[in-house]
């Protein structure tokens, strides 16, 4: 199937964000929706400089990005559970925007920026997961390795080659595996932490 065009992709994402906002009872103004089309390079349906000035005079950019990011990800999670076609269009829209420099991508890549000012995008989380994995492996190697006879170097080499081949030929599967791990570990912990903060 042909890729979405940039305008079509933005129309779809803005529509999904507006629908999610309505479902959650979150106000979303016309100006906020217009700002989702903003880009410093490429087609914009109106003067980007005037749009940006109008927006900055009325809204806090930091809070706006967090708000749109939350709505986008909630809409995506809903589509992933309920509608395979909508999820496919989501993926296609994001992939289309990856070819350029669009404000919507900044907000899509934000996973959480609560009131503390901290944020973690999916690449940050994947990097963090890799770091934890490496540190855990290193600690296990130091603590456990002395108790066992070292494995044959060829076995280690074969395992590394197999891992590289999996990443090279099945990047989607590996990516989904890491996404599942992140969603069910780090993101779940972050969700629990935010719930506790709200209760306190």
Rosetta constraint file for C-alpha pairs under 8 A:
AtomPair CA 3 CA 92 HARMONIC 6.54 0.50
AtomPair CA 3 CA 96 HARMONIC 6.67 0.50
AtomPair CA 4 CA 8 HARMONIC 6.11 0.50
AtomPair CA 4 CA 9 HARMONIC 5.82 0.50
AtomPair CA 4 CA 92 HARMONIC 6.34 0.50
AtomPair CA 4 CA 93 HARMONIC 6.07 0.50
AtomPair CA 4 CA 96 HARMONIC 6.03 0.50
AtomPair CA 5 CA 9 HARMONIC 6.06 0.50
AtomPair CA 5 CA 96 HARMONIC 6.67 0.50
AtomPair CA 6 CA 10 HARMONIC 6.21 0.50
AtomPair CA 6 CA 93 HARMONIC 7.62 0.50
AtomPair CA 6 CA 96 HARMONIC 6.19 0.50
AtomPair CA 6 CA 97 HARMONIC 6.14 0.50
AtomPair CA 7 CA 11 HARMONIC 6.08 0.50
AtomPair CA 8 CA 12 HARMONIC 6.18 0.50
AtomPair CA 8 CA 93 HARMONIC 7.79 0.50
AtomPair CA 9 CA 13 HARMONIC 6.28 0.50
AtomPair CA 9 CA 92 HARMONIC 7.66 0.50
AtomPair CA 9 CA 93 HARMONIC 4.39 0.50
AtomPair CA 9 CA 94 HARMONIC 7.30 0.50
AtomPair CA 9 CA 96 HARMONIC 6.91 0.50
AtomPair CA 9 CA 97 HARMONIC 7.27 0.50
AtomPair CA 10 CA 14 HARMONIC 5.96 0.50
AtomPair CA 10 CA 36 HARMONIC 7.65 0.50
AtomPair CA 10 CA 37 HARMONIC 6.50 0.50
AtomPair CA 10 CA 93 HARMONIC 7.23 0.50
AtomPair CA 10 CA 104 HARMONIC 7.89 0.50
AtomPair CA 11 CA 15 HARMONIC 6.08 0.50
AtomPair CA 12 CA 16 HARMONIC 6.19 0.50
AtomPair CA 12 CA 90 HARMONIC 7.87 0.50
AtomPair CA 12 CA 93 HARMONIC 7.47 0.50
AtomPair CA 13 CA 17 HARMONIC 6.07 0.50
AtomPair CA 13 CA 72 HARMONIC 7.62 0.50
AtomPair CA 13 CA 90 HARMONIC 7.26 0.50
AtomPair CA 13 CA 93 HARMONIC 7.35 0.50
AtomPair CA 14 CA 18 HARMONIC 6.11 0.50
AtomPair CA 14 CA 33 HARMONIC 6.43 0.50
AtomPair CA 14 CA 36 HARMONIC 6.88 0.50
AtomPair CA 15 CA 19 HARMONIC 6.17 0.50
AtomPair CA 16 CA 20 HARMONIC 6.14 0.50
AtomPair CA 16 CA 72 HARMONIC 7.32 0.50
AtomPair CA 16 CA 75 HARMONIC 6.40 0.50
AtomPair CA 17 CA 21 HARMONIC 6.10 0.50
AtomPair CA 17 CA 68 HARMONIC 7.28 0.50
AtomPair CA 17 CA 71 HARMONIC 5.74 0.50
AtomPair CA 17 CA 72 HARMONIC 5.51 0.50
AtomPair CA 17 CA 75 HARMONIC 6.66 0.50
AtomPair CA 18 CA 22 HARMONIC 6.23 0.50
AtomPair CA 18 CA 28 HARMONIC 6.86 0.50
AtomPair CA 18 CA 33 HARMONIC 7.83 0.50
AtomPair CA 19 CA 23 HARMONIC 6.27 0.50
AtomPair CA 20 CA 24 HARMONIC 6.19 0.50
AtomPair CA 20 CA 71 HARMONIC 6.09 0.50
AtomPair CA 20 CA 72 HARMONIC 7.70 0.50
AtomPair CA 20 CA 74 HARMONIC 7.23 0.50
AtomPair CA 20 CA 75 HARMONIC 5.69 0.50
AtomPair CA 21 CA 25 HARMONIC 5.84 0.50
AtomPair CA 21 CA 26 HARMONIC 4.76 0.50
AtomPair CA 21 CA 27 HARMONIC 6.60 0.50
AtomPair CA 21 CA 28 HARMONIC 6.68 0.50
AtomPair CA 21 CA 71 HARMONIC 6.46 0.50
AtomPair CA 22 CA 26 HARMONIC 6.18 0.50
AtomPair CA 22 CA 27 HARMONIC 7.44 0.50
AtomPair CA 28 CA 32 HARMONIC 6.25 0.50
AtomPair CA 28 CA 33 HARMONIC 7.07 0.50
AtomPair CA 29 CA 33 HARMONIC 6.44 0.50
AtomPair CA 30 CA 34 HARMONIC 6.13 0.50
AtomPair CA 31 CA 35 HARMONIC 6.10 0.50
AtomPair CA 31 CA 55 HARMONIC 6.94 0.50
AtomPair CA 32 CA 36 HARMONIC 6.69 0.50
AtomPair CA 32 CA 55 HARMONIC 7.69 0.50
AtomPair CA 33 CA 37 HARMONIC 7.48 0.50
AtomPair CA 34 CA 38 HARMONIC 7.39 0.50
AtomPair CA 35 CA 51 HARMONIC 7.09 0.50
AtomPair CA 35 CA 52 HARMONIC 7.49 0.50
AtomPair CA 35 CA 55 HARMONIC 7.31 0.50
AtomPair CA 36 CA 103 HARMONIC 6.56 0.50
AtomPair CA 36 CA 104 HARMONIC 5.66 0.50
AtomPair CA 37 CA 44 HARMONIC 6.37 0.50
AtomPair CA 37 CA 45 HARMONIC 7.53 0.50
AtomPair CA 37 CA 102 HARMONIC 7.72 0.50
AtomPair CA 37 CA 103 HARMONIC 7.17 0.50
AtomPair CA 37 CA 104 HARMONIC 7.07 0.50
AtomPair CA 38 CA 44 HARMONIC 6.27 0.50
AtomPair CA 38 CA 48 HARMONIC 6.36 0.50
AtomPair CA 38 CA 51 HARMONIC 7.97 0.50
AtomPair CA 38 CA 52 HARMONIC 7.95 0.50
AtomPair CA 38 CA 102 HARMONIC 6.68 0.50
AtomPair CA 38 CA 103 HARMONIC 5.69 0.50
AtomPair CA 38 CA 104 HARMONIC 7.61 0.50
AtomPair CA 39 CA 43 HARMONIC 7.53 0.50
AtomPair CA 39 CA 44 HARMONIC 6.67 0.50
AtomPair CA 39 CA 48 HARMONIC 7.18 0.50
AtomPair CA 39 CA 101 HARMONIC 6.51 0.50
AtomPair CA 39 CA 102 HARMONIC 4.79 0.50
AtomPair CA 39 CA 103 HARMONIC 5.62 0.50
AtomPair CA 40 CA 48 HARMONIC 7.26 0.50
AtomPair CA 40 CA 101 HARMONIC 7.23 0.50
AtomPair CA 40 CA 102 HARMONIC 7.36 0.50
AtomPair CA 41 CA 100 HARMONIC 7.96 0.50
AtomPair CA 41 CA 101 HARMONIC 6.69 0.50
AtomPair CA 41 CA 102 HARMONIC 7.86 0.50
AtomPair CA 42 CA 100 HARMONIC 7.92 0.50
AtomPair CA 44 CA 48 HARMONIC 6.64 0.50
AtomPair CA 46 CA 51 HARMONIC 7.20 0.50
AtomPair CA 47 CA 51 HARMONIC 6.09 0.50
AtomPair CA 48 CA 52 HARMONIC 5.97 0.50
AtomPair CA 49 CA 53 HARMONIC 6.21 0.50
AtomPair CA 50 CA 54 HARMONIC 6.12 0.50
AtomPair CA 51 CA 55 HARMONIC 6.11 0.50
AtomPair CA 52 CA 56 HARMONIC 6.06 0.50
AtomPair CA 53 CA 57 HARMONIC 6.21 0.50
AtomPair CA 54 CA 58 HARMONIC 6.80 0.50
AtomPair CA 55 CA 59 HARMONIC 5.88 0.50
AtomPair CA 56 CA 60 HARMONIC 6.75 0.50
AtomPair CA 56 CA 61 HARMONIC 7.03 0.50
AtomPair CA 59 CA 64 HARMONIC 7.10 0.50
AtomPair CA 60 CA 64 HARMONIC 6.13 0.50
AtomPair CA 61 CA 65 HARMONIC 6.11 0.50
AtomPair CA 62 CA 66 HARMONIC 6.50 0.50
AtomPair CA 63 CA 67 HARMONIC 6.09 0.50
AtomPair CA 64 CA 68 HARMONIC 6.17 0.50
AtomPair CA 65 CA 69 HARMONIC 5.94 0.50
AtomPair CA 65 CA 106 HARMONIC 7.94 0.50
AtomPair CA 65 CA 107 HARMONIC 5.43 0.50
AtomPair CA 65 CA 110 HARMONIC 7.82 0.50
AtomPair CA 66 CA 70 HARMONIC 6.14 0.50
AtomPair CA 66 CA 107 HARMONIC 7.17 0.50
AtomPair CA 66 CA 110 HARMONIC 7.17 0.50
AtomPair CA 66 CA 112 HARMONIC 6.60 0.50
AtomPair CA 66 CA 113 HARMONIC 5.78 0.50
AtomPair CA 66 CA 114 HARMONIC 7.29 0.50
AtomPair CA 67 CA 71 HARMONIC 6.35 0.50
AtomPair CA 68 CA 72 HARMONIC 5.99 0.50
AtomPair CA 68 CA 107 HARMONIC 6.39 0.50
AtomPair CA 68 CA 108 HARMONIC 7.94 0.50
AtomPair CA 69 CA 73 HARMONIC 6.17 0.50
AtomPair CA 69 CA 107 HARMONIC 4.86 0.50
AtomPair CA 69 CA 108 HARMONIC 5.40 0.50
AtomPair CA 69 CA 109 HARMONIC 7.51 0.50
AtomPair CA 69 CA 110 HARMONIC 5.82 0.50
AtomPair CA 69 CA 111 HARMONIC 6.54 0.50
AtomPair CA 69 CA 112 HARMONIC 7.60 0.50
AtomPair CA 70 CA 74 HARMONIC 6.08 0.50
AtomPair CA 70 CA 111 HARMONIC 7.07 0.50
AtomPair CA 70 CA 112 HARMONIC 7.30 0.50
AtomPair CA 71 CA 75 HARMONIC 6.06 0.50
AtomPair CA 72 CA 76 HARMONIC 6.18 0.50
AtomPair CA 72 CA 108 HARMONIC 6.70 0.50
AtomPair CA 73 CA 77 HARMONIC 6.08 0.50
AtomPair CA 73 CA 108 HARMONIC 7.35 0.50
AtomPair CA 73 CA 111 HARMONIC 7.71 0.50
AtomPair CA 74 CA 78 HARMONIC 6.14 0.50
AtomPair CA 75 CA 79 HARMONIC 6.17 0.50
AtomPair CA 76 CA 80 HARMONIC 6.03 0.50
AtomPair CA 76 CA 87 HARMONIC 6.66 0.50
AtomPair CA 76 CA 90 HARMONIC 7.06 0.50
AtomPair CA 77 CA 81 HARMONIC 6.36 0.50
AtomPair CA 78 CA 82 HARMONIC 6.01 0.50
AtomPair CA 78 CA 83 HARMONIC 7.85 0.50
AtomPair CA 79 CA 83 HARMONIC 4.93 0.50
AtomPair CA 79 CA 84 HARMONIC 6.78 0.50
AtomPair CA 79 CA 86 HARMONIC 5.74 0.50
AtomPair CA 79 CA 87 HARMONIC 5.19 0.50
AtomPair CA 80 CA 84 HARMONIC 6.29 0.50
AtomPair CA 80 CA 86 HARMONIC 7.76 0.50
AtomPair CA 80 CA 87 HARMONIC 5.37 0.50
AtomPair CA 83 CA 87 HARMONIC 6.33 0.50
AtomPair CA 84 CA 88 HARMONIC 6.14 0.50
AtomPair CA 85 CA 89 HARMONIC 6.27 0.50
AtomPair CA 86 CA 90 HARMONIC 6.13 0.50
AtomPair CA 87 CA 91 HARMONIC 6.25 0.50
AtomPair CA 88 CA 92 HARMONIC 6.15 0.50
AtomPair CA 89 CA 93 HARMONIC 5.97 0.50
AtomPair CA 90 CA 94 HARMONIC 6.28 0.50
AtomPair CA 91 CA 95 HARMONIC 6.09 0.50
AtomPair CA 92 CA 96 HARMONIC 6.09 0.50
AtomPair CA 93 CA 97 HARMONIC 6.37 0.50
AtomPair CA 94 CA 98 HARMONIC 6.25 0.50
AtomPair CA 94 CA 105 HARMONIC 7.47 0.50
AtomPair CA 95 CA 99 HARMONIC 7.29 0.50
AtomPair CA 97 CA 101 HARMONIC 7.39 0.50
AtomPair CA 97 CA 102 HARMONIC 6.71 0.50
AtomPair CA 97 CA 105 HARMONIC 7.06 0.50
AtomPair CA 98 CA 105 HARMONIC 7.43 0.50
AtomPair CA 101 CA 105 HARMONIC 7.66 0.50
AtomPair CA 102 CA 106 HARMONIC 7.17 0.50
AtomPair CA 103 CA 107 HARMONIC 6.74 0.50
AtomPair CA 104 CA 108 HARMONIC 6.07 0.50
AtomPair CA 105 CA 109 HARMONIC 5.99 0.50
AtomPair CA 106 CA 110 HARMONIC 6.59 0.50
AtomPair CA 109 CA 121 HARMONIC 5.23 0.50
AtomPair CA 109 CA 122 HARMONIC 6.50 0.50
AtomPair CA 110 CA 119 HARMONIC 6.82 0.50
AtomPair CA 110 CA 120 HARMONIC 6.46 0.50
AtomPair CA 110 CA 121 HARMONIC 4.82 0.50
AtomPair CA 110 CA 122 HARMONIC 7.55 0.50
AtomPair CA 111 CA 119 HARMONIC 6.88 0.50
AtomPair CA 111 CA 120 HARMONIC 5.81 0.50
AtomPair CA 111 CA 121 HARMONIC 5.23 0.50
AtomPair CA 111 CA 122 HARMONIC 6.89 0.50
AtomPair CA 112 CA 118 HARMONIC 7.61 0.50
AtomPair CA 112 CA 119 HARMONIC 5.20 0.50
AtomPair CA 112 CA 120 HARMONIC 6.11 0.50
AtomPair CA 112 CA 121 HARMONIC 7.53 0.50
AtomPair CA 113 CA 117 HARMONIC 5.68 0.50
AtomPair CA 113 CA 118 HARMONIC 5.24 0.50
AtomPair CA 113 CA 119 HARMONIC 4.38 0.50
AtomPair CA 113 CA 120 HARMONIC 7.38 0.50
AtomPair CA 114 CA 118 HARMONIC 6.90 0.50
AtomPair CA 114 CA 119 HARMONIC 7.59 0.50
AtomPair CA 120 CA 124 HARMONIC 5.71 0.50
AtomPair CA 120 CA 125 HARMONIC 6.34 0.50
AtomPair CA 121 CA 125 HARMONIC 6.29 0.50
AtomPair CA 122 CA 126 HARMONIC 6.11 0.50
AtomPair CA 123 CA 127 HARMONIC 6.09 0.50
AtomPair CA 124 CA 128 HARMONIC 6.06 0.50
AtomPair CA 125 CA 129 HARMONIC 6.03 0.50
AtomPair CA 125 CA 182 HARMONIC 7.21 0.50
AtomPair CA 125 CA 186 HARMONIC 7.91 0.50
AtomPair CA 126 CA 130 HARMONIC 6.18 0.50
AtomPair CA 126 CA 178 HARMONIC 7.20 0.50
AtomPair CA 126 CA 179 HARMONIC 7.99 0.50
AtomPair CA 126 CA 182 HARMONIC 7.41 0.50
AtomPair CA 127 CA 131 HARMONIC 6.14 0.50
AtomPair CA 128 CA 132 HARMONIC 6.18 0.50
AtomPair CA 129 CA 133 HARMONIC 6.08 0.50
AtomPair CA 129 CA 182 HARMONIC 7.39 0.50
AtomPair CA 130 CA 134 HARMONIC 6.11 0.50
AtomPair CA 131 CA 135 HARMONIC 6.14 0.50
AtomPair CA 132 CA 136 HARMONIC 5.97 0.50
AtomPair CA 133 CA 137 HARMONIC 6.05 0.50
AtomPair CA 134 CA 138 HARMONIC 6.04 0.50
AtomPair CA 135 CA 139 HARMONIC 6.08 0.50
AtomPair CA 136 CA 140 HARMONIC 6.07 0.50
AtomPair CA 137 CA 141 HARMONIC 6.02 0.50
AtomPair CA 138 CA 142 HARMONIC 6.26 0.50
AtomPair CA 139 CA 143 HARMONIC 6.17 0.50
AtomPair CA 140 CA 144 HARMONIC 5.58 0.50
AtomPair CA 140 CA 145 HARMONIC 7.41 0.50
AtomPair CA 141 CA 145 HARMONIC 5.03 0.50
AtomPair CA 142 CA 146 HARMONIC 7.24 0.50
AtomPair CA 144 CA 148 HARMONIC 7.25 0.50
AtomPair CA 145 CA 149 HARMONIC 7.68 0.50
AtomPair CA 145 CA 150 HARMONIC 7.29 0.50
AtomPair CA 151 CA 155 HARMONIC 6.94 0.50
AtomPair CA 151 CA 156 HARMONIC 7.38 0.50
AtomPair CA 152 CA 156 HARMONIC 6.89 0.50
AtomPair CA 153 CA 157 HARMONIC 6.17 0.50
AtomPair CA 154 CA 158 HARMONIC 6.03 0.50
AtomPair CA 155 CA 159 HARMONIC 6.21 0.50
AtomPair CA 156 CA 160 HARMONIC 6.25 0.50
AtomPair CA 157 CA 161 HARMONIC 6.18 0.50
AtomPair CA 158 CA 162 HARMONIC 6.05 0.50
AtomPair CA 159 CA 163 HARMONIC 6.20 0.50
AtomPair CA 160 CA 164 HARMONIC 6.23 0.50
AtomPair CA 161 CA 165 HARMONIC 6.14 0.50
AtomPair CA 162 CA 166 HARMONIC 6.18 0.50
AtomPair CA 163 CA 167 HARMONIC 6.36 0.50
AtomPair CA 164 CA 168 HARMONIC 6.09 0.50
AtomPair CA 165 CA 169 HARMONIC 5.89 0.50
AtomPair CA 165 CA 170 HARMONIC 7.85 0.50
AtomPair CA 166 CA 170 HARMONIC 5.29 0.50
AtomPair CA 166 CA 171 HARMONIC 7.06 0.50
AtomPair CA 166 CA 174 HARMONIC 7.42 0.50
AtomPair CA 167 CA 171 HARMONIC 4.88 0.50
AtomPair CA 167 CA 174 HARMONIC 6.32 0.50
AtomPair CA 170 CA 174 HARMONIC 6.38 0.50
AtomPair CA 171 CA 175 HARMONIC 5.86 0.50
AtomPair CA 172 CA 176 HARMONIC 6.07 0.50
AtomPair CA 173 CA 177 HARMONIC 6.11 0.50
AtomPair CA 174 CA 178 HARMONIC 6.29 0.50
AtomPair CA 175 CA 179 HARMONIC 6.07 0.50
AtomPair CA 176 CA 180 HARMONIC 6.01 0.50
AtomPair CA 177 CA 181 HARMONIC 6.27 0.50
AtomPair CA 178 CA 182 HARMONIC 6.05 0.50
AtomPair CA 179 CA 183 HARMONIC 5.97 0.50
AtomPair CA 180 CA 184 HARMONIC 6.05 0.50
AtomPair CA 181 CA 185 HARMONIC 5.94 0.50
AtomPair CA 181 CA 186 HARMONIC 7.94 0.50
AtomPair CA 182 CA 186 HARMONIC 5.27 0.50
AtomPair CA 182 CA 187 HARMONIC 6.02 0.50
AtomPair CA 183 CA 187 HARMONIC 4.87 0.50
AtomPair CA 183 CA 188 HARMONIC 6.25 0.50
AtomPair CA 184 CA 188 HARMONIC 5.48 0.50
AtomPair CA 185 CA 189 HARMONIC 6.11 0.50
AtomPair CA 186 CA 190 HARMONIC 6.09 0.50
AtomPair CA 187 CA 191 HARMONIC 6.06 0.50
AtomPair CA 188 CA 192 HARMONIC 6.20 0.50
AtomPair CA 189 CA 193 HARMONIC 6.07 0.50
AtomPair CA 190 CA 194 HARMONIC 6.15 0.50
AtomPair CA 191 CA 195 HARMONIC 6.21 0.50
AtomPair CA 192 CA 196 HARMONIC 6.28 0.50
AtomPair CA 193 CA 197 HARMONIC 6.27 0.50
AtomPair CA 194 CA 198 HARMONIC 6.27 0.50
AtomPair CA 195 CA 199 HARMONIC 6.30 0.50
AtomPair CA 196 CA 200 HARMONIC 6.19 0.50
